[in-house]
Every structure is written in C-alpha cells, then in structure tokens.
C-alpha cells in the first residue's frame, strides 16, 4: 500500500508539473479574406511579432497560437469562438473581428469565462450595460476616434458638416461619437451598405450639399475606394476631409498623394515617440517589409499585456477569473506602443487621442501630428457598466 501510495503521489506530481508548464494556448480570430483581409492580417502579424520578440513565451510559458478566419460573418465568428472554447480549450482569445462579428460572439465569451481581447472592435453595448468581466478592448471604444474628430472639427470652427459611414453597429457608434463632441449643424447623415465600393452618387450629393467639411468612417478597401473617388471628383484637398480608421499604413500605401490633406483621429501612429513604439515599428518593418497600422499595434500590445498577466500568475492560467483579474491589473503596467494605457471599469481603454494629417514629404507621403485632442479619454458608456 505504501509503494502504491508513493507511486500514485509521484504520478500526480508529474501530471501537476506538466499542467503547470503546459503551453499557453491562444485562439486568434479575425477577417483574413475578402476586401477587409488586411485588417485581420495586420492584427495577426502584430501579435505574432510580439510573440517572437518575447521568445515564443508568455510569462516564461511556451505559447501556441491557433488562427481562424471569421470571413466578416457573425455566424462564422460565433462558431470559431465556440470551437476555441469547447474543442481547442484555449486560455485566451484575441482578435474577434468587426463589431457585428464581436456582438455575435459575446454570449459564448460571457458563458465560458475565457479571457478575450478585442484588438479592433469596441461596440457601445459592451462598453455599457452589456460589459463583461472577461472581455477587454485593446484598441478603442468605437466612438473614441470620432469623438476626437468631432472636438477637433468644432475647435477649427466648421459650422456645417456632412457625415457618412457604413450601415452597421460600428458605423452608428462612430457618427454618434462625432456628434457628441461636435455639437454643430449636420448637413446630412448618410449610411451606406457595408461592403459598398462605388460612391459616385453619394459624392455627387455631397457636392450639391456644399457643406463646410466632410467626416466619414470607412475602413480597408472600402475606405481606399471612397478616398480615391473623392480625389477623382476634385474634392480631396478642396473640401476639408476628416475621417477615422480610413487612413492607415495600408490605405496610405494604396492612395499615396491622393490622400494628401486628409485629417484623421487616432490613439496611435507610427511616429509616436516612445521606446516601445520604436521597437514595434522597426521590428514590424524589418519582418514584414511594410509600415504597421493601428490594428497591428493593438494586437502587438495585446501580446505584451498577456505576457505580463501570465507572468503575474506564475504561468498558472487555468483559473479564468484569476486570469481576467490579472489582465485588468497589469493593463496600466505593461509596455505599450501608446506610451500610456489603462483599462476603465468597463474594460475599455483610457488613453490619449490625436489629430494627424497626411502630408507630402520629400520621399513620398507621411504623417504630421496636428494636436493631442483628448487626454486620458474615457468613453461615454462607462457609467452604465455594473462591473467594479
């Protein structure tokens, strides 16, 4: 009996040791096909660059990353999250797609308790009454960049602004955020089908309305098409043009001089002056031969945040509640490309927002910082969240 007991104890110790040093398993889900694929690929590449820089480990534990394409379809995203949780037994989920996809995934995320980090979407419902203790937004609450642009446009004295966006949750959030901080006259508020590529009729309507300025929210290939068509109509550089999420390294590489004059709001840009951002931008450009976007920056930050949280727990991430609590606590302590970052009570970012302009430079086009528009900005919905 003594020998059997000793053997059983030894086996149990081996099993426990193996579990303690098991890989930290991460599920990455994002749009990796279609006209928006660049956004998902940037997030994946930013995350994997950080994993590489961290030696393939979070908190000293080996990392395994599983990758899936949500195809920008809510039902597919929900199925992927279910697979990650039930079959793959992941410790955390990263990415989570566009707002319409994320909203379809929240029930499974809530029920599972698994730590989830959104590296793109921050829809209003999960910032307010539907906030979750285990869901963290690494990028921005959807309204944030638009709020910065609303304030900036107001500060510049524009009295009559024309608004346009795609017709889905994020688009509605963006225009709501702009109006919240602008407060002036709205010439028109136009919602176009998600995925629309031809804007000739809408741009003609803008010309006929003769507003003081135009603010839009269009991303990826959609944003590139819109900006090109605005340029072809002779309005870029003539009609003051403001946006958010339209101008990034990918769209600028496609638009080049066609984007000169465009002003946009963001919490991050490649030229932000801090050590972690320089490490990120240099590493990304060396590895992928292109300039990173906000989406890549969000995911890069997510990896360093997870590294800090896993280290805080000594590598023991099997307790979902403890893991989520560690993520929340280290949110203001990990090295971030933004220089400063923290989670609010609703797990949305508290961060600065800037206005940048696309300018002509000797070697092409680049970014010029115009203003730090919002400092330590909190979203408008945190008061509705019941988390402590």
Residue pairs with C-beta under 8 A, 6 or more apart in sequence:
19 318
20 315
20 316
21 61
21 315
22 61
23 61
23 62
23 63
23 64
24 58
24 59
24 61
24 62
24 63
24 64
24 91
24 92
24 306
24 310
24 315
24 317
25 63
25 64
25 66
25 88
25 89
25 90
25 91
26 63
26 64
26 65
26 66
26 90
26 91
26 92
26 93
26 94
26 306
27 65
27 66
27 68
27 80
27 81
27 84
27 88
27 90
27 92
27 93
27 94
28 43
28 44
28 47
28 65
28 66
28 67
28 68
28 93
28 94
28 95
29 67
29 68
29 69
29 70
29 77
29 80
29 81
29 84
29 93
29 94
29 95
29 96
29 97
30 39
30 40
30 41
30 43
30 44
30 69
30 70
30 95
30 96
30 97
30 119
30 120
31 37
31 39
31 40
31 69
31 70
31 71
31 72
31 97
31 98
31 101
32 40
32 41
32 44
32 67
32 69
32 70
32 71
33 69
33 71
34 71
34 72
35 195
35 197
35 220
35 221
35 222
36 72
36 98
36 219
36 220
36 221
36 222
37 220
38 220
38 221
38 250
38 293
39 120
39 219
39 220
39 293
39 295
40 69
40 70
40 95
40 97
40 295
42 250
42 292
42 293
42 295
42 296
42 299
43 94
43 95
43 119
43 120
43 295
43 296
43 298
43 299
44 67
44 95
44 299
45 284
45 287
45 288
45 292
45 296
45 299
46 119
46 280
46 284
46 292
46 295
46 296
46 297
46 298
46 299
46 300
46 303
47 65
47 94
47 95
47 119
47 299
47 300
47 302
47 303
48 65
49 280
49 283
49 284
49 287
49 288
49 296
49 300
50 299
50 300
50 301
50 302
50 303
50 304
50 307
51 58
51 63
51 65
51 303
52 287
53 279
53 283
54 63
54 303
54 304
54 307
56 62
56 63
57 63
57 307
58 303
58 306
58 307
58 309
58 310
58 311
59 307
59 308
59 309
59 310
59 311
59 312
59 313
59 314
59 315
60 310
60 311
60 315
61 310
61 315
61 317
66 84
66 88
66 90
68 80
68 83
68 84
69 76
70 76
70 77
70 80
70 97
70 101
72 97
72 98
72 101
73 101
74 100
74 101
74 103
74 104
74 105
75 104
76 101
77 96
77 97
77 101
77 102
77 104
77 105
78 104
78 105
78 108
81 93
81 96
81 105
81 108
81 109
82 108
84 90
84 93
84 114
85 93
85 108
85 112
85 114
90 114
91 114
91 115
91 317
91 318
91 323
92 114
92 115
92 116
92 117
92 306
92 317
92 323
93 109
93 114
93 115
93 116
93 117
94 116
94 117
94 119
94 299
94 302
94 303
94 306
95 118
95 119
95 120
95 299
96 102
96 105
96 116
96 117
96 118
96 119
96 120
96 121
97 105
97 120
97 121
98 120
98 121
98 168
98 170
99 121
99 122
99 123
99 142
99 168
99 169
99 170
99 173
100 168
100 169
100 170
100 194
101 121
102 118
102 121
102 123
102 126
103 123
103 125
103 126
103 169
105 116
106 126
106 130
106 132
106 135
109 116
109 132
109 134
109 135
110 132
110 134
110 135
112 320
113 134
113 320
113 321
113 324
114 134
114 320
115 134
115 136
115 320
115 323
115 324
115 327
116 132
116 134
116 135
116 136
117 136
117 137
117 138
117 302
117 305
117 306
117 327
118 135
118 136
118 137
118 138
118 139
119 138
119 139
119 295
119 298
119 299
119 302
120 139
120 295
120 298
121 137
121 139
121 142
121 170
122 137
122 139
122 140
122 141
122 142
122 144
122 348
122 349
122 379
123 142
123 169
123 170
123 173
124 141
124 142
124 143
124 169
124 173
124 176
124 381
125 169
126 132
126 135
126 137
126 346
127 137
127 141
127 142
127 346
127 348
127 379
127 380
127 381
127 382
127 384
127 385
128 346
128 381
128 382
128 383
128 384
128 385
129 384
129 385
129 386
131 346
131 347
131 384
131 385
131 386
131 387
132 347
133 321
133 324
133 347
133 387
134 320
134 321
134 324
135 347
136 327
136 328
136 331
136 343
136 347
137 347
137 348
137 349
138 298
138 299
138 301
138 302
138 305
138 349
139 267
139 294
139 295
139 298
139 349
140 267
140 349
140 351
141 348
141 349
141 379
141 381
142 169
142 170
142 173
142 174
142 177
143 173
143 174
143 176
143 177
143 180
143 379
143 380
144 177
144 267
144 349
144 351
144 353
144 374
144 377
144 379
145 174
145 177
145 244
145 245
145 264
145 265
145 266
145 267
145 353
146 173
146 174
146 175
146 176
146 177
146 178
146 181
146 215
146 217
146 244
146 265
147 177
147 178
147 180
147 181
147 265
147 353
147 374
147 377
147 380
148 181
148 244
148 265
148 266
148 353
148 354
148 355
148 373
148 374
148 377
149 178
149 181
149 215
149 242
149 243
149 244
149 263
149 264
149 265
149 355
149 373
150 177
150 178
150 179
150 180
150 181
150 182
150 183
150 215
151 181
151 182
151 373
151 374
152 242
152 263
152 265
152 355
152 370
152 371
152 373
153 161
153 178
153 182
153 184
153 213
153 215
153 242
154 181
154 182
154 183
154 184
155 371
155 373
156 240
158 184
158 212
158 213
158 240
159 184
159 185
159 212
160 184
160 185
160 186
160 187
160 211
160 212
160 213
161 178
161 182
161 184
161 185
161 186
161 187
161 211
161 212
161 213
161 214
161 215
162 186
162 187
162 188
162 190
162 206
162 209
162 211
162 213
162 214
162 215
163 175
163 178
163 179
163 186
163 187
163 188
163 189
163 190
163 214
163 215
163 216
164 190
164 191
164 192
164 202
164 206
164 214
164 215
164 216
164 217
164 218
165 171
165 172
165 174
165 175
165 190
165 191
165 192
165 216
165 217
165 218
166 191
166 192
166 193
166 194
166 195
166 196
166 217
166 218
166 222
167 191
167 192
167 193
167 194
168 194
170 217
171 191
171 194
171 217
172 191
174 217
174 244
174 245
175 189
175 217
177 380
178 215
179 186
180 380
187 209
187 211
188 205
188 209
188 211
190 202
190 205
192 199
192 202
195 222
196 222
197 221
197 222
197 225
198 225
198 229
199 225
199 226
199 229
199 230
200 229
203 229
203 230
203 233
203 235
204 233
206 214
206 235
206 239
207 233
207 235
211 239
212 240
213 239
213 240
213 241
213 242
214 230
214 235
214 239
214 240
214 241
214 242
215 242
215 243
216 223
216 226
216 241
216 242
216 243
216 246
217 243
217 244
217 245
217 246
218 226
218 243
218 245
218 246
219 245
219 246
220 250
220 251
223 243
223 245
223 246
223 247
223 251
224 251
224 254
224 255
226 246
227 236
227 246
227 251
227 255
227 258
227 259
227 262
228 255
228 258
230 236
230 241
231 237
231 255
231 258
231 259
235 241
236 258
236 259
236 260
236 261
236 262
237 260
237 261
240 263
241 261
241 262
241 263
242 262
242 263
242 264
242 265
243 262
243 263
243 264
244 264
244 265
244 266
245 264
245 294
246 262
246 264
247 259
247 262
247 264
247 356
247 358
248 293
248 294
248 295
249 270
249 290
249 291
249 292
249 293
250 290
250 293
251 259
252 259
252 291
252 358
252 365
253 290
253 291
256 364
256 365
257 360
257 365
259 358
259 365
260 358
260 359
260 360
260 365
261 357
261 358
262 357
262 358
263 355
263 356
263 357
263 358
263 370
264 355
264 356
264 357
264 358
265 353
265 354
265 355
265 356
265 373
266 294
266 353
266 354
266 356
267 294
267 338
267 349
267 351
267 352
267 353
267 354
268 277
268 294
268 297
268 298
268 337
268 338
269 354
269 356
269 367
269 369
270 277
270 281
270 291
270 292
270 367
271 366
271 367
271 369
272 337
272 338
272 339
274 337
274 338
274 339
275 335
276 304
276 335
276 336
276 337
276 339
277 297
277 337
277 338
277 339
280 292
280 297
280 300
280 337
281 291
281 292
284 290
284 291
284 292
284 296
284 300
285 291
285 292
292 300
297 337
297 338
300 337
301 334
301 336
301 337
301 338
301 341
304 334
304 335
304 336
305 327
305 330
305 331
305 334
306 327
307 334
308 330
308 333
308 334
309 317
309 323
309 326
309 327
309 329
309 330
310 317
310 326
312 326
312 329
312 330
313 322
313 323
313 326
316 322
317 323
328 343
328 347
331 341
331 342
331 343
332 341
332 342
332 343
334 341
338 351
338 352
340 351
340 352
340 376
341 349
341 350
341 351
342 349
342 350
342 351
343 349
343 350
344 350
344 378
344 379
344 382
345 382
345 385
345 387
345 388
346 379
346 381
346 382
346 385
346 387
347 387
348 378
348 379
348 381
348 382
350 376
350 377
350 378
351 376
351 377
352 372
352 374
352 375
352 376
352 377
353 372
353 373
353 374
353 377
354 369
354 370
354 371
354 372
354 373
355 369
355 370
355 371
355 373
356 367
356 368
356 369
356 370
357 367
357 368
357 370
358 365
358 366
358 367
358 368
359 365
359 366
359 367
359 368
